[in-house]
Amino acid sequence: MAKVIEQGNRLILKLNWLEKIGALHGNLVVGKSKLKSKKSYAKPWSREVLKGVRAPGTGFPYLILLGTMRYKGSKDFTAIYKKRPVTVYEFTDYSFKRWIVTE
């Protein structure tokens, strides 16, 4: 399962090999200084958490959502499993506005 690891002054979103295939993406790395906020949500499939359309990636509603969610002016990276709580990492000045990862 995807994990966010703090390593020095960087945050790394580490994906296993199956997640890399499903998300059509490799591990993500960003400087800690770009982290704007970190919040937890109990309902990952709500409109409060998810925005846009998945492209590219893998998705089966309420089961798995891996990959990029694109919406007007930005994009998020998701690694969501079932209806388990997620942590949303929001960034400034980074290619992804948010990482949404099952806890």
C-alpha positions, 0 to 999 in steps of 0.5 A: 500500500502507498506510504508517505515517508519523510526523508530529510527535507523531502516527502516521498510517496512510495508506491509498490510495483502493483500500484505503479502499474495501476497508477501509471506513475512512479514514486513521487518526491517533493520538498517539505517546504512545499507542504501547505497542509495535511488533513484527514478525512473519514469519507474518501469518496466524498465531493469534499475530497475528490475532484475531477476525472481520473486520467491516467490510472485505475479506478473501481468506485468504492474499491480502488482509485490509483493515479491522477485526477485532473480538474480545471487548473490542477491535478491530484494524485490518489491512492485510495482503497475501499472506504478507509480514511485518507490523508490529504497532503496539499502543496504549493508550487508543485505539479500535483496540488494534492496527494490523497492517500489511504491511511 
